[in-house]
Amino acid sequence: MVETASVLAAYFAFTLLHAARPERIPFGVASRLRGRRAWRVAARALAVAFFSLSVALWSLVEAGPAALLVAFAALLVAATLFVLLAPIWPRAVFGLAVLCPPAIAALSLLGARHG
């Protein structure tokens, strides 16, 4: 459970990096976010936070350096999946990203109880 939460955190981190440019977000929010430097900074800061969460969740399962390598590999796989699917089906990849934070919380709690 914790491993899945970590992969979802890596996916959400890359989604936030991608969404730092508002014109890439498909739900019509670009007009409200365009020209706002605060959104770009916040999206990048949250991306770093979620990648750190991904590493922290993996460190519950693996040792220190291995946790960093596995989380980095998860980020690369998530980024590849996102970049390949975003031009074809942008609402689906961003829709999955919207579901990631509650799923990360639920899976982390379930994994903490059973792990």
C-alpha atoms as an extended CHARMM CRD file, in Angstrom:
* protein
*
       115  EXT
         1         1  MET       CA              0.0000000000        0.0000000000        0.0000000000  PROA      1               0.0000000000
         2         2  VAL       CA              2.7820000000        2.4170000000        0.9060000000  PROA      2               0.0000000000
         3         3  GLU       CA              4.5710000000        1.5680000000       -2.3350000000  PROA      3               0.0000000000
         4         4  THR       CA              1.5130000000        2.4730000000       -4.4080000000  PROA      4               0.0000000000
         5         5  ALA       CA              1.1250000000        5.7100000000       -2.4600000000  PROA      5               0.0000000000
         6         6  SER       CA              4.7460000000        6.5140000000       -3.2330000000  PROA      6               0.0000000000
         7         7  VAL       CA              4.2650000000        5.9590000000       -6.9700000000  PROA      7               0.0000000000
         8         8  LEU       CA              1.1440000000        8.1480000000       -6.9150000000  PROA      8               0.0000000000
         9         9  ALA       CA              3.1120000000       10.8540000000       -5.0870000000  PROA      9               0.0000000000
        10        10  ALA       CA              5.7560000000       10.7410000000       -7.8240000000  PROA      10              0.0000000000
        11        11  TYR       CA              3.0410000000       10.9760000000      -10.4900000000  PROA      11              0.0000000000
        12        12  PHE       CA              1.4280000000       13.9270000000       -8.7200000000  PROA      12              0.0000000000
        13        13  ALA       CA              4.8160000000       15.6330000000       -8.3650000000  PROA      13              0.0000000000
        14        14  PHE       CA              5.4030000000       15.4630000000      -12.1090000000  PROA      14              0.0000000000
        15        15  THR       CA              1.8520000000       16.6160000000      -12.8000000000  PROA      15              0.0000000000
        16        16  LEU       CA              2.4730000000       19.6850000000      -10.6620000000  PROA      16              0.0000000000
        17        17  LEU       CA              5.7100000000       20.3800000000      -12.5290000000  PROA      17              0.0000000000
        18        18  HSD       CA              3.8430000000       20.0850000000      -15.8090000000  PROA      18              0.0000000000
        19        19  ALA       CA              1.0100000000       22.2850000000      -14.5470000000  PROA      19              0.0000000000
        20        20  ALA       CA              3.4070000000       25.0610000000      -13.5290000000  PROA      20              0.0000000000
        21        21  ARG       CA              2.6420000000       26.4220000000      -17.0040000000  PROA      21              0.0000000000
        22        22  PRO       CA             -1.1270000000       27.0410000000      -16.8260000000  PROA      22              0.0000000000
        23        23  GLU       CA             -1.7270000000       26.6960000000      -20.5660000000  PROA      23              0.0000000000
        24        24  ARG       CA             -1.0510000000       22.9600000000      -20.1850000000  PROA      24              0.0000000000
        25        25  ILE       CA             -3.9880000000       22.4050000000      -17.8240000000  PROA      25              0.0000000000
        26        26  PRO       CA             -7.0650000000       21.2710000000      -19.8070000000  PROA      26              0.0000000000
        27        27  PHE       CA             -9.9710000000       22.2930000000      -17.5650000000  PROA      27              0.0000000000
        28        28  GLY       CA            -10.1260000000       25.9620000000      -18.5730000000  PROA      28              0.0000000000
        29        29  VAL       CA             -8.1480000000       27.2710000000      -15.6280000000  PROA      29              0.0000000000
        30        30  ALA       CA             -5.4140000000       28.7610000000      -17.7770000000  PROA      30              0.0000000000
        31        31  SER       CA             -7.1410000000       32.1250000000      -18.0570000000  PROA      31              0.0000000000
        32        32  ARG       CA             -7.3320000000       32.4530000000      -14.2670000000  PROA      32              0.0000000000
        33        33  LEU       CA             -3.7480000000       31.3410000000      -13.6150000000  PROA      33              0.0000000000
        34        34  ARG       CA             -1.9410000000       32.9390000000      -16.5670000000  PROA      34              0.0000000000
        35        35  GLY       CA              0.4920000000       35.6340000000      -15.5400000000  PROA      35              0.0000000000
        36        36  ARG       CA              0.4950000000       34.6750000000      -11.8750000000  PROA      36              0.0000000000
        37        37  ARG       CA              3.9920000000       34.0240000000      -10.6740000000  PROA      37              0.0000000000
        38        38  ALA       CA              2.6670000000       32.7110000000       -7.3560000000  PROA      38              0.0000000000
        39        39  TRP       CA              1.0620000000       29.7210000000       -9.1170000000  PROA      39              0.0000000000
        40        40  ARG       CA              4.3190000000       28.7610000000      -10.8160000000  PROA      40              0.0000000000
        41        41  VAL       CA              6.2910000000       28.9860000000       -7.5850000000  PROA      41              0.0000000000
        42        42  ALA       CA              3.6250000000       27.1400000000       -5.5850000000  PROA      42              0.0000000000
        43        43  ALA       CA              3.3140000000       24.3430000000       -8.1630000000  PROA      43              0.0000000000
        44        44  ARG       CA              7.0660000000       23.7840000000       -8.1950000000  PROA      44              0.0000000000
        45        45  ALA       CA              7.3130000000       23.9010000000       -4.4030000000  PROA      45              0.0000000000
        46        46  LEU       CA              4.4600000000       21.3940000000       -4.0720000000  PROA      46              0.0000000000
        47        47  ALA       CA              6.1390000000       19.1730000000       -6.6620000000  PROA      47              0.0000000000
        48        48  VAL       CA              9.3050000000       19.1020000000       -4.5580000000  PROA      48              0.0000000000
        49        49  ALA       CA              7.2030000000       18.3630000000       -1.4600000000  PROA      49              0.0000000000
        50        50  PHE       CA              5.3840000000       15.4710000000       -3.1290000000  PROA      50              0.0000000000
        51        51  PHE       CA              8.6140000000       13.9950000000       -4.4920000000  PROA      51              0.0000000000
        52        52  SER       CA             10.0540000000       14.2340000000       -0.9760000000  PROA      52              0.0000000000
        53        53  LEU       CA              6.9400000000       12.4450000000        0.2620000000  PROA      53              0.0000000000
        54        54  SER       CA              7.5330000000        9.7540000000       -2.3470000000  PROA      54              0.0000000000
        55        55  VAL       CA             11.0860000000        9.2500000000       -1.0790000000  PROA      55              0.0000000000
        56        56  ALA       CA              9.8930000000        9.2550000000        2.5430000000  PROA      56              0.0000000000
        57        57  LEU       CA              7.2490000000        6.6150000000        1.8130000000  PROA      57              0.0000000000
        58        58  TRP       CA              9.7850000000        4.4120000000        0.0640000000  PROA      58              0.0000000000
        59        59  SER       CA             12.1790000000        4.8100000000        2.9830000000  PROA      59              0.0000000000
        60        60  LEU       CA              9.5970000000        2.9540000000        5.0900000000  PROA      60              0.0000000000
        61        61  VAL       CA             10.1110000000       -0.0530000000        2.8230000000  PROA      61              0.0000000000
        62        62  GLU       CA             13.7110000000        0.2790000000        1.5660000000  PROA      62              0.0000000000
        63        63  ALA       CA             16.9470000000        1.6050000000        3.0400000000  PROA      63              0.0000000000
        64        64  GLY       CA             18.0260000000        5.2340000000        2.4250000000  PROA      64              0.0000000000
        65        65  PRO       CA             19.8630000000        5.2150000000       -0.9510000000  PROA      65              0.0000000000
        66        66  ALA       CA             17.6190000000        2.5070000000       -2.3700000000  PROA      66              0.0000000000
        67        67  ALA       CA             14.5390000000        4.5210000000       -1.4190000000  PROA      67              0.0000000000
        68        68  LEU       CA             15.8740000000        7.5280000000       -3.3110000000  PROA      68              0.0000000000
        69        69  LEU       CA             16.6710000000        5.4480000000       -6.3970000000  PROA      69              0.0000000000
        70        70  VAL       CA             13.2950000000        3.7010000000       -6.4110000000  PROA      70              0.0000000000
        71        71  ALA       CA             11.4230000000        6.9850000000       -5.9470000000  PROA      71              0.0000000000
        72        72  PHE       CA             13.4670000000        8.5620000000       -8.7450000000  PROA      72              0.0000000000
        73        73  ALA       CA             12.6810000000        5.5960000000      -11.0140000000  PROA      73              0.0000000000
        74        74  ALA       CA              8.9820000000        5.9590000000      -10.1230000000  PROA      74              0.0000000000
        75        75  LEU       CA              9.1780000000        9.6480000000      -11.0320000000  PROA      75              0.0000000000
        76        76  LEU       CA             10.7430000000        8.7960000000      -14.3990000000  PROA      76              0.0000000000
        77        77  VAL       CA              8.0840000000        6.1810000000      -15.1740000000  PROA      77              0.0000000000
        78        78  ALA       CA              5.2860000000        8.5210000000      -14.1150000000  PROA      78              0.0000000000
        79        79  ALA       CA              6.7580000000       11.3280000000      -16.2010000000  PROA      79              0.0000000000
        80        80  THR       CA              7.0280000000        9.0720000000      -19.2430000000  PROA      80              0.0000000000
        81        81  LEU       CA              3.4460000000        7.9060000000      -18.8290000000  PROA      81              0.0000000000
        82        82  PHE       CA              2.2520000000       11.4730000000      -18.3910000000  PROA      82              0.0000000000
        83        83  VAL       CA              4.1540000000       12.8620000000      -21.3840000000  PROA      83              0.0000000000
        84        84  LEU       CA              2.9510000000       10.0730000000      -23.6470000000  PROA      84              0.0000000000
        85        85  LEU       CA             -0.7100000000       10.2820000000      -22.5990000000  PROA      85              0.0000000000
        86        86  ALA       CA             -1.1630000000       14.0260000000      -22.0000000000  PROA      86              0.0000000000
        87        87  PRO       CA             -1.3610000000       15.0110000000      -25.6970000000  PROA      87              0.0000000000
        88        88  ILE       CA             -3.8320000000       12.2050000000      -26.4180000000  PROA      88              0.0000000000
        89        89  TRP       CA             -6.0350000000       12.3220000000      -23.3230000000  PROA      89              0.0000000000
        90        90  PRO       CA             -5.2540000000       15.4160000000      -21.1990000000  PROA      90              0.0000000000
        91        91  ARG       CA             -8.3920000000       15.2840000000      -19.0790000000  PROA      91              0.0000000000
        92        92  ALA       CA             -7.6410000000       11.7240000000      -18.0020000000  PROA      92              0.0000000000
        93        93  VAL       CA             -4.0690000000       12.3850000000      -16.8870000000  PROA      93              0.0000000000
        94        94  PHE       CA             -5.0300000000       15.5260000000      -14.9820000000  PROA      94              0.0000000000
        95        95  GLY       CA             -8.1450000000       13.8050000000      -13.6400000000  PROA      95              0.0000000000
        96        96  LEU       CA             -5.9810000000       11.0300000000      -12.2180000000  PROA      96              0.0000000000
        97        97  ALA       CA             -3.7690000000       13.6920000000      -10.6830000000  PROA      97              0.0000000000
        98        98  VAL       CA             -6.7730000000       15.2360000000       -8.9190000000  PROA      98              0.0000000000
        99        99  LEU       CA             -7.4980000000       11.8470000000       -7.3440000000  PROA      99              0.0000000000
       100       100  CYS       CA             -3.8910000000       11.2990000000       -6.2170000000  PROA      100             0.0000000000
       101       101  PRO       CA             -3.7720000000       13.2810000000       -2.9120000000  PROA      101             0.0000000000
       102       102  PRO       CA             -6.7460000000       11.4990000000       -1.2890000000  PROA      102             0.0000000000
       103       103  ALA       CA             -5.4990000000        8.1590000000       -2.6070000000  PROA      103             0.0000000000
       104       104  ILE       CA             -2.0080000000        8.8400000000       -1.2460000000  PROA      104             0.0000000000
       105       105  ALA       CA             -3.4290000000        9.6520000000        2.1780000000  PROA      105             0.0000000000
       106       106  ALA       CA             -5.7080000000        6.6020000000        2.2390000000  PROA      106             0.0000000000
       107       107  LEU       CA             -3.0560000000        4.1780000000        1.0170000000  PROA      107             0.0000000000
       108       108  SER       CA             -0.4620000000        5.5850000000        3.4180000000  PROA      108             0.0000000000
       109       109  LEU       CA             -2.8050000000        5.1290000000        6.3630000000  PROA      109             0.0000000000
       110       110  LEU       CA             -3.7580000000        1.6170000000        5.2880000000  PROA      110             0.0000000000
       111       111  GLY       CA             -0.1190000000        0.7100000000        4.7490000000  PROA      111             0.0000000000
       112       112  ALA       CA              0.9280000000        2.1560000000        8.0860000000  PROA      112             0.0000000000
       113       113  ARG       CA             -1.6760000000        0.0480000000        9.8540000000  PROA      113             0.0000000000
       114       114  HSD       CA             -0.8080000000       -3.1750000000        8.0690000000  PROA      114             0.0000000000
       115       115  GLY       CA              2.9210000000       -2.6620000000        7.5590000000  PROA      115             0.0000000000
